[in-house]
Amino acid sequence: MERNFLTAEKLTAALRAGEVTSAELTDEVIARIERDDKAINAICVPDFDRARAAARDADQARARGEDRPLLGIPVTVKESYDIAGLPTTWGMPPHRNYMPAEDAVQVSRLKDAGAVVLGKTNVPLGLQDIQSFNEIYGTTNNPWDHGRTSGGSSGGSAAALASGFGALSIGSDIAGSLRTPAHFCGVYAHKPTLGLAASRGMVPPTAPALPAEPDLAVVGPMARTARDLTLLLDVMAGPDPLTLGVAHAVTLPPARHEQLHDFRVLVLDDHPLIPTGSAVRAGVTRVADALADAGARVERHSPLLPDLSEAAVLYTHLLFSGFSGRFPLEAYEQLRTHAAELSADDHSLDAALLRGMAFSHRDWIEADSRRELHRHGWRRLFAEFDAVVCPITPTPAFPHDHNPDLRERRLDIDGTDYPYLDQLVWAGLATMPGLPATAIPATRSPEGLPVGVQLIGPMHEDRTPLRLAELLEQKIGGFQPPE
């Protein structure tokens, strides 16, 4: 395999053996980006001069006998992370010239681990789409089909990995923003347990980089193998040194099992609120069959599973109440008026979205209490199972759709249209209770597009779905470069 597509693990071995230098690796990746990224548009803010300098520093450090986890490894960073000396815009035109003074905590951890930061990857406007395009940096195309989206909001990172633009990347996830791009581009991603990795400095432009942990949202790793995900998560994990890090350190428990035949897995491919497309269903089935063939205990139903419809509505309420919290008062009052006009019999996700945006603090407290009941339900389920295998979205990557009103867009599932935002229910299954979830490549669609699935694990037991991902990679194969 071409060196630009080697894993971080293999590149580290080559660096340690003296077979290549970080300067050589970095120059090779930069050459590939300059050759191929015009068609993909994944790297929206290159930082090649500083990357070359960092690579030289890494080589000098290795010559002195240093050996850090990512020493000399070329990586990319989602545009939404603050990097001193580079713009942080979140795709918002009024902030195209905003330049933070300090690195985000995760960028600092990358650099402390020896990584060579090549630059920033593209995002949607405000990080609020399942695609990655904005007026400042344009559209990121899927490396497998340039007429389709790479996903969002970490779509630039997934496209970069699939294109050989660096071995690792970091992104964020509140509505599948790590998992969906991985699924669409055929790479790996891990949404950590809520609060596992500090997010300071992953904030909208001009907002202060405070050590506050937002509800639902996490930061996490992306890679081309499951083992590389674990490598990067170990660099990212840990509380903010300004808050819980004063007194606490993270020690993740080991994976529950080391062999596929020991895993107990619940497999889901049906959701009561949206159908699963045939290509994605085939991906879930392929993983389920591989597990069964390896001797794992595979079940398709369990009375312990929390109600999927209630979970989707609750997730929608919590997600969109967070968005509207920053709206002007007049706009918020209009939302409350519209929500009050909804029929009590309207149980659609579109109605749940509007009701969530109109939430009062009292409403949110009630929703948060119901979330705790769901969390307890998941604890009971994970006493009987080790992981849940399910879709990430109902379809593979779909064609670009730049209609500015997301509520007017439609999603084609096997020839039938559905509301665009309804596809978030699968991502929300892990997000709402704060569970870890690992996205893995599973198969290809009839059109040759990547299809991924997610492995949801017990809270604070991130190594369990990551280990399962590694074992499945060995069983069914993993990332392949776009053809």
Order of alpha helices (4+ residues) and beta strands (2+ residues): alpha-alpha-beta-alpha-beta-alpha-beta-beta-beta-beta-beta-alpha-beta-alpha-beta-beta-alpha-beta-alpha-beta-alpha-alpha-alpha-alpha-beta-beta-beta-alpha-beta-beta-alpha
